[in-house]
Each structure stands twice: as C-alpha cells, then as structure tokens.
Amino acid sequence: MKKRKIKIEFSIKSTDELDKLSHEELLKYIKDLQKNIVQEKPKKHSDNSSIAPSSDINKKKKNQSLRKKSNNKPGGQPGRVAKTLRQSNKPDMITTIPFSIEHCEKCGSALRDTIEALKEKRQVLDIDLQQITAKISEYQSFSKICPACGYENHDNAFAKGVAPHISYGINIQALVSYLSVSHYLSYARIVQLVSNLFNVLLSEGTVDRILKRSATASQSELEKIKARLAISGLVGIDETGCKVNGNRHWNWVFQNSEDTLIVVNKSRATKVIDDTFEDGFVNACVVHDNYSSYSSLIARSEQLCLAHKLRDLNYAIECDNSKEMKNIKELLKEAMIDHKEEMTIQQRVILKQEYEKSFTYLLEQPTIEKSETHKQIKSLTKARDKIFTFLLHPNIPPDNNGSERAIRNVKVKLKVSGQFKTVQGAEDYAALRSIVDTSRKRGLNEFDSLRGVLYGDRVF
C-alpha cells in the first residue's frame, strides 16, 4: 500500500495555532493539507519490475515468485531419467587380482586344484594424464628441380590449418574458445590452465588472436542460423546493455528452440532488427517485452512477455491494492495454465476469444486518473492484440524466458571480465556464444562444434 507523507514545503501548525484559527481558516488549512499530501510508492525490485535480481536490497518479502506452488514433493519427479555412474562393458584395462587363499577359511580344505570363478568387478573411471599432453606434428614438403630448365617444382599441398613455420592446432584453438565462451574464463586464467594441464605456453595476446580466428571461422554457420531464424515460425527477441571500453553497447538476442543469434550494436533502436533481418519475420510470431524498439516490427504476429507484465501488475497492486489489477493478474495466470491443455486449433481460437472478452471488460472498468492502475490499464489497452496470441498454438510461449536465458550468458561474462576491451572482442564473443548456444539446443557437443567451425566443417 502507498504510504502518505507531507511535502517539506508545507508548514504544519501546532495544536495551539489550530485553536486560534477561525472556521474558514481551519477549512482552508485542511484543503491545503490535502493538496500537500503526496503518496510514497513502494520501492521497485525484481518481483514487481524489470530490475535485475542482483540489484535487490532489503526486500521485505523473501518469496514473491510469479510461479504457482505445485504439490510435487522435493527431489526427482516421476518420469525423470536418472543419471548415475555405471560400469562399462568394455573397460580399457583389466587388472586381475591373484587368488591367494590356499585353504578354505571355514573347514581348512585345500583349494589349489579348485577352479576359480569371477565373484566381483570394480571399476574406476579416471583420466589418463599421460595421454593428455602437447604433441607437435611436423609436415614436410619436397621439391624437385627440373633437369631441363632448372625450375624448382615445390609440392606445397599442406593441409588446411598448417601455417608456415609453427602454429597452434585446431584442438588448442577450440579449447581456448571453449574455455572463454562456455566457461567465461579470463585470458589470464586460460593461459594458466593450458600451461598447468598441457605444458603449452600461451600469451594473453595469443588467446585474443585465437578467439578472433575462431569467430571469423564461424561466420558461415552464423549466416545459416540467421537464415533459419528469418523463415522460422517463432522468434524471441531481447536486448541487454554491456560495456565496451567504458561505453554502453547492447547485446541483442534472436532465438527459438533450435537456434540462437547474438548481435552487438551501439544502438537499442529498431534499426538493429532491420539491419540484421532486412525482411523481418513474415512467418513468425515474435515474442518480446514490448520495448519501444519493437513498435514497428515486421512480423506475422506478436506476443507480449507476460512474465514482464505480471511483475508490473505486482507493482500496481502494491501501490493501489486495486481489484482491477488483481483480476487481470488472475486472468493472465489462468490463461497460462489453460495454454498447457491439449486442444484443437478451433478450440484454441474460441478460448482466445473468451479470454479477450473478459480482458476487454476488465480494461473498461473505471480507474483513478494518474494512479499506477490507470497507467497499467493504458499500457495493456495499447498492447491488447499481443496479450493472448500464445493461446493459438501450444509452441508459442506466454513469456520471453528463452531469450532471457540466452542473454543472461552475456551478463555472466561481464561479471567475470568487467567489460569488453574492444568492439571486436564483444562481437567475437557474441559470434562464438551463438555457436555454443545453438549446439546446446540441438543436443550437440559444443566443444566438437567449435572444432568443426575451425575445420570448416558443416556444424548445423
């Protein structure tokens, strides 16, 4: 609820001063007092706004999750596939323990001529450190001098990636990219880890050059990701700020269940979307948080992120405690539950119409001008065509959590490194992170995908 306080400029009269006022003066004082009363709104935090959870300080309530409490018991749920360490049918090495008991421990009979039988197998899964070591491969080419003209014929058919003099191989390059992008390691830590485990001495400058080379090699796969997203039936979009040499830039993410594309740009405007996808998303339902950049979006349909909107409704409820906001919140939550039910297309169309009818009724209820409730009603009315799109298809989510998860990796990287030193470094990370995230979504080994990119193989 709102707290009431009086403006500092207004002078509060004492009891003695009030006793001396006439009836007219007292009425005027009360009117002035009402004019100078202002409403102190509750503080915003991650449960009632888009503020990041890391910014929350002294929240009053520990649990204000938007998720409805389930009746499931803690721990693994029925149907979950358990993952445990199991013995292998093809061990790499077998050590037989010699049978050393010569007489029966119970009766003392001789056991020397008795045939032994396998009683128990124990296995140890470990890493063979002798095999994990640096290896230098030398490639030799030859030449022949023509006996007729003296021309030296050089058969220079070196394999791809074999540079003049000496260079780092594909595995080292993929490992450096993997540690930096997937595990957020700094240049210094990568240098330390590679030195300690493999006795390979790198410099931080070498790490930077390897990442640039890997990002350049990934461009053809990134173009394929972009092309698939452009014709996809569903795309989620989000953006987050990042520091590049002290200046504000933006990381944009375009994603669905199979592909992720991360783009770095100075701008947060619609121009970034238009430059990345010139023809827009003519086949797609685009899920977003209704930021102004999406107002002129080219798309078949749009879905507003209801997770964002529910947090806004929470704030309006804290401010006004209005019945309208509570009813709209419950309506949206019920729609999200119904969305999970199995229905035909026609049933979904009817369900959407029913929810929109109830939604329209709630939006038309009277509100107090300039209140937080009035503000939310105006916002919802403006976006009413993007609220229940998700009900038309089971694959359209009512929130943009997929994009939030994709963009979170950039924030984790920034927490480790503080900032990107150059725009090129930020773009290299975005390119390689797109490869890693797309590999995860497709169930591929992300390290192998990075190796494939460097080899020039088709990865996706």
Secondary structure, DSSP 4 states (H G I P E B T S, - for coil): -PEEEE-TTSPPPPHHHHHT--HHHHHHHHHHHHHTEEEEPPPP-TTTSS--GGG--S-S-S---SSPPP-PPSSPPTTPPP------SS-S---PPP----B-TTT--B-TTSPP------------TTTSS---------EEE-TTT--EEE---PPTT--SS----HHHHHHHHHHHHTS---HHHHHHHHHHHH-----HHHHHHHHHHHHHHTHHHHHHHHHHHHT-SEEEEEEEEEEETTEEEEEEEEE-SS-EEEEEES--SHHHHHHHSTT-EEEEEEEE---GGGTT--EEEEEE-HHHHHHHHHHHHHHH--HHHHHHHHHHHHHHHHTTS---HHHHHHHHHHHHHHHHHHHTS---TTSHHHHHHHHHHHTGGGTSGGGG-TTS-SS-HHHHHHHHHHHHHHHHHSSBSSHHHHHHHHHHHHHHHHHHHTT--HHHHHHHHHHT----
